[in-house]
Amino acid sequence: MQFGKDAIEAIWRRQCGAWEWSDVACVQSFLVECLQHNLDPQDGLNWIIEHRTQLSDADAVVDAALRWVNEHTSTGSPVSGIGAEQQE
């Protein structure tokens, strides 16, 4: 949905500004604001992952975003099942 992407981008700019300045704290604020605007935080996570090459500390930021989504939503992230195949 285009409206969703436009809204997500606007929230990103408001919370984090430029990509190279983005850190764990601004990403968490970004996801909180997505939720407050009735936008699926999973869409926010996807936005972050889609733009990860623009982040200065991408691994830490994406990791924090994945943890936040898993802790604050009922569905968690699409990768939450990784490793489940090892359980018996």
Summary of the structure (lengths in Angstrom):
residues: 88
radius of gyration: 13.1
end to end distance: 39.0
largest distance: 45.0
contacts: 228
relative contact order: 0.15
helix: 70%
strand: 0%
